[in-house]
């Protein structure tokens, strides 16, 4: 991607700051030159404001087993099994207006326990719906409209709640709940003019008081949520075609929000998503072919990822045993890449990139490190025009990068390496007349570096 030798041979503006020291360790961060004082201002973190949860509908509990079936059409199948007391089942099968009859719809309900409640409405043809309730006071509601939809709800426990709404053709939705007081919503639909087709939605909840809400509009979308633990919450929303949103929450009190608008976007996890307690994830993508990935393996970690444009890539690693870290990535444009890795506690990374072909990398191993990378590409290019890399190994280090590329063919490259404690480094580069390259290496404790390059001179 970047060849240092050829960069120097082109007689570009080069500034290298190499700082080495072996002083004693300090808890504070070294002071910066007054010209770089802005780097020391506190990073403003985004507020964590979850969406309000959809309420459960109220319904009347029965005292005896009751089953109601209304089937109009041809070749429809209904099976109901009730064991216990006070279970209620309502199944309705009919055609779509102006048709009167439904054709080849299949509904199966099995209720074991006390006062379970199940409703299935099939409008159209070739639908399949299955409900299994084993426990007490569980609620299941399936509504299928148009053709060839498949839905299944399985509840094992007490007071679980599930709703599935399918409006389109050949959609597949499934909910599995093991535990008590879990809540799940799934909706698959199309636009006002085009039905939603071939969407897949899965929710798997094991534990108590978990909440999941999935909404898909368009075609060929895939959304998946696995929650293992207690009190986890997730919201997944997709509008467009061929989008994928997958995540896994393992632990207690975790929160996830994934919003995607456009086509062929992916917001997901690799290996596993969030293992720990009280972690927070928000991923928003608008455009096409964007990819956002998150991995959390500790407690109270926070991650925001926002991408608007096309072909952007973002990954955040907050790894096993790492607690109270904060990562924020925002990319507005096309072909931008960002990576943030945090291994330790109370670290902060903020990466903001605007324009096309920016690259930001941050790695933190230790505690209380802070890193900020801001890059603006006004002219763009065929390869990365702004490239920033931050490596922090130690504690209480501060790194700030600000780069602007405003003329086609020019590039900014900045590399900050901090090993030790209490270092401070700030780099500001503007590729308006010439390309810039900066390297800062700090070893020891409480070293300070400030690099400002306008790009109006040669090597």
N, C-alpha and C positions, 0 to 999 in steps of 0.2 A: 504493500500500500504506500509506504513512505521510505524512500531511499536516501539516507543521510549523506552518503558520499556524493551522489549526484546533486543533492541540494546545495552542498558547500561549493561544488565545482561551478555552479551557476552564479557564483558571486553574490548570493543573497545576503540580506542583512542578518547577521548572526550575533547573538548575545548569549554568553554562557556565564552563569553564576554558580561557582562551586564553593560551598561552604562546609568546612570540616571542623569539628570540635570534639573534645572529650571532657567536658565540664560535668559537674555534678548535676543530678536530676532535680528539676523543679516542677511544681504542680501547675504553674501558670504557663500561658503561651507568651512567647517573646514579643515585645512591641515591634510594630512595623514603622517604616519611614513615614513621615507625615503625608507624603504624596500618595501613599498606599493605605492611608488610614481607613478608607471606606471598606476595605476588606475585613476590618475588624468588627464591623457592625453586626449585631446578632441576626441570625437567619430567622425570618418569620415563617413559622410552620403553619401549614394548612389546618383549619379546624376540622375536627372529626364529627361530622353531623350526619348520622345515618338517616336513611329514608324511613318514614313511618311505616309500620307494618299494616298489611291488610287485615281487617278484622274478620273474625269468624262469624258466620251467619248463625242466628239462633234457630232452634228447631225444638219441636215438642217430643219429649221422651215418651215411649209407649210402655204399657204395663204388661201387654201380652204380645206374643209373636204375631206380626202382621205382614202380609205380602200382597202387593197390588201389581197387576200386570195389565198393560194396555198395548196390544200388538195389532197393527193394521198393515196388511200386505201379504207377501208370499215368502215362504221358505225361511221365516224368522225362527230363531231358537231362543228359548228362555229357560234357565235353570236356577232354582233358588233352594238353598238349604239353610235351615235355621235350627240351632241347638242352644237352648238356654231359655231366657225369658225377656220379654220386652224388646225384642229385635224388630226392626222395621225395614222393609225393602219396597221400593217403587221403581218399576221398569216401564218405560214407554218407548214404543217403536212405531214410526210412521214415516211417510215420504215427505219430500220437500215440495212446497207449493210451486206450480199448480198441481203436482202429482199428489195423489192421496195415499198411495201404498208405499211402504218401505219393503226392500227386498234383501234377503239373505243377511239380515242383521243377527248378531249373536251376543247374548248377555248372560253372564254367570255370576251369581252371588252366593257366597257362603259366609254365614255368620255364626260364631261360636262365642257365647258369653251372655252378657246382660246389656240390654238397651243400646245395641249398636244400630246405626242409621245409615242407609245406603240409598242413593238415587242415581238412576241411569236413564238418560234421554238420548235416543238414537234417531236422527233425522236423515233420511237418504237411504243408502244401500251399502252392503258389504262392510259394515262396521263390526268391530269386536271389542267388547268391554268385559273385564273381569274384576271382581271385588272379593277379597278375602279379609274378614275381620275376626280376629281371635283375641278376645278381651272384653272390656266393658266400655260403653259410651264412646265408641269410635264413630267418626263421621266420614263418609265418602260420597263424592258427587262427581259424576262423569257426564259431560254433554258433548256429543259428536254430531257434526253437521256436514253434509255433503257425502263423500264416498271413501271407503277403504281406510278408515282410521282405526288405529289399535290403541287401546288404553288399558292399563292395569294398575290396581291399587291393592297393596297388601299391608295390613296393619296388625301388629302383634304387640299388645299392651293395652293401655287404657287412655281414653280421652285424646286420642290422636285425631287429626283433622286433615283431610285431603280434598282438593278440587282439581279437576282436569277439564279444560275447555278446548275442543278441537274444531276449527272452522276451515276446512280445506279438504285435500285429498292425500291419502297415503301417508298420514302423519303417525308418529309412534311416540307415546308418552307413558312413562311408568314411574310409580312412587312406591317405595318400600319404607316402612316405619317400624322400628323395634324400640319400644320404650313407652314413655308416657308424655302426654301434652306436647307432642310434636305437631308442627303445622307446615303444610306444603301446598303451594299453588302452581299450576302449570297452565299456560295459555299458548296455543298455536293458532295463528290466523294469518290471513293475507291482507293486502291493501284493500281499499274501497272498490277497486276494479278487478283485482286478481286474487284468487284464493291462495292460501298458503299450502305448499305441497312438499312432501318428503322431508318434513322436519322431524328431528329426534330430540326428546327431552327425557332426562333421567334424574331422579332424586332418591338418594339412599340415606336415611337418617337412623342412627343407632345411638340411643341415649334419651335424654329428657329435655323438653322445652326448646328444641331446635326449631328454627324458622327458615324456610326456603321459598323463594318466589322466582319463577321463570316465565319469561314472556318472549315470544318469537313472532315476528311478522316478516313474511317472505318465503323463500323456497330453499330447501337443502341446508337448513341451519341445524346445528348440533350443539346442545347444551347439556352439561352434566355436573351434578353436585353430589359430593359425598360428605356427610357430616357424622363424625364419631365423637361423642362427648356430650356436654350439656350447655345449653344456652347459646349455641352458635346461631348466627344469622347470615343470610346471603340473599342478594338481589342480582339477577342476571337478566339483561334486556338486550335483544338483538332485533335490528331492523335492516333488511337487505337480503342478500342471497349468499349461501355457502359460507356462513360465519361459524366459528367454533368458539365456545366458551366453556372451559372445563376447570374444575377446582376441587380440592379436597381439604377439609378442615378436620383436624384431629386435636382434640383438647376441649377447653371450656371457654366460653365468652368470646369467640373469634367472630370477626365481621368481614364480609366481602361484598363489594359492589362492582359488577362488570357491565358496562354499557358499550355496545358496538352499533354503529350506523354506517352502512356501506356494504361492500361485497368482499368476500374472501379474507376477512379479518380473523385473527386468532388471539384469544386472551386465555391463557392457560397456565399450567404448572408443569414442571418436569420432575420426575421421580415422585415427589409429593409436594403439596402446596403449602399448607400451614399446619405445622405440628407444634403445639404449645398452647398457651392460654392468653386470651385478651389481645390477640394480634388483629391488626387492621389492614385491609387491602382495598384499594379503589383503583380500577382500571377503566379508562375511557378511550375509545377509539372512534374516529370519524374519518371515513375515506375508504380506501381499498388496499388489500394486501398488507395490512399492518399486523405486527406480531408483538405481543406483550406477555412477559413471563415473570413469575414471582415464586420465590422459594423462601419460606420462613420456618426456622427451627428453634425458636425460643419463646419468650414471653414478652408481651407488650411492645412488639415491634409494629411500626407503622410504615406503609408504603403507598405512595400515590404515583400512578402512571397515566399520562395523558398524551395521546397522539392524534394529530389532525393532519391529514394528507394521505400520501400513498407510499407504500413500501418502506415504512419505518419499522425499526426494531428496538425493543427495550427489554432489558432483563435486570431484575433485582434479586440478589442473594443476601438474605439475612439468616445466617446459618445456625446449625444446631448448637445450643448453649449460648447463643447471643441474645441479649435482652435489651429492651428499651432503645432500639435503634430507629432512626428516621431516614427514609429515602424518598425523594421527590424527583420525578422525571417528567419533563414537559417537552414535547417535540412538535413543532408546527412547520410543516413543509413536507419534503419528499426525500427518501433515501437517507434518512438520518439513523445513526446507530448510537445506542447508549447502554452502558453496563455499569452497575454499582454492586460491589461486593463488600459486605460488612461482617467481620468476624471479631466480636467483642461486645462491649456494652456502651450504651449512651453515645453512639456515633451518629453523625449527621451527614448526609449527602444530598446536594441539590444540583440537578443538571437541567439546564434550560437551553434548548436549541431552536433557532428560527431560521428558516430558509431551507436550502437543499444541500445534501452531502456533508453534513457535520458528523463528527465522531467524538464521543466523550466516554472516558473510562475512569473509574474510581475504585480503589481498593483500600480498605481500612482493616487493619489487624491490631487491635488494642482497644483502648477505652477513651471516650470523650474527644475523639477526633472530629474535625469539621472540614468539609470540603464543598466548594461551590464552583461550578463550571457553567459559564454563560457564553454562548457562541451565536453569532449572527452572520449568516451568509446572504449577502445582497445580490451577488452576481452568479453564484453557483459555479458548477463545473461538472465534469464527467466522473471525477473521483472526489475523495474527501478534501474539502477546501479549508476547513477548520478541524484540527485534531488536537485534543487535549487528553493528557494522561496524568493521573494523580495516584501515587502509592504512598500510603501512610502506615508505618509499622512502629507502634509505640503508643504513647498516650498524650493527650492534650495538644495535638498538632492542629495547625490551621493552614489551609491552602485555598487560594482564590485564583481563578482564571477567568479572563474576559477577553474574547477575541472577536474581531470584526473583519470580514472579507468583503470589500466593496468594489473590487475590480477583477474582471474575469481573467483567469490564468494565474492569479496570485493565491498563495496559501499561507496560513498560520499553523505552526506546530509548536506545542508547548508540552513540556514534561517536567513534573515536580516529583522528586523522590525524597521522602522524609523518613529517616530511621532514628529513633530515639524519642525524646520527650520535649514538649514545649516549643517546637519549631513553628515559625510563621513564614509563609511565602505568598507573594502576590505577583501575578503576571498579567499585563495588559498589552495586547498587540492589535495593530490596525493595519491590515494589508490593503492600503489604498494606493501606494506607489511601488512598493516592493514586497516580496514575501518575507516572513519573519520566522525565526526559529529560536526557541529559548529552552535551556536546560538548567534546572535548579536541583542540586543534590545537597541534602543536609544530613549530617551524621553527628550524633552527640546529644546536646541538649540546648534548648533556648537559642537557636540560631535564627536569624532574620534575613530575608531576601526580598528585594523589590525590583521588578523588571518592568520598564515601560518602553515600548517600541512603537513608533508611528509608521515606520516603513518608508522613510524618505531619504535613506542613504544606503550605500552598498556595504559590503563586508569590511 
